[in-house]
Amino acid sequence: METVLVFKTSVTKRNQVRRLRPLLNRTLNGCGEWNFDLEDCDNILRVESHKLTAMAICSIIRMHGFHCEEL
């Protein structure tokens, strides 16, 4: 079953999303989808996956210098 995880992030620019794209794609490995809503005041990251936890996603985003917290 797919789980939808929603995060508040400090990612504010499209070039930052482009930097994270290969990492998120590799992490999901074809088993889910993700997107950023940079128009939202919380710069939302939405992840649909049946294999990743919120802690794993936050850890990955934080390792690359961005704030990330589950909502």
Secondary structure, DSSP 8 states (H G I E B T S, - for coil): --EEEEEEE---SHHHHHHHHHHHHHHHTTSEEEEEETTSTT-EEEEEESS--HHHHHHHHHHTT--EEE-
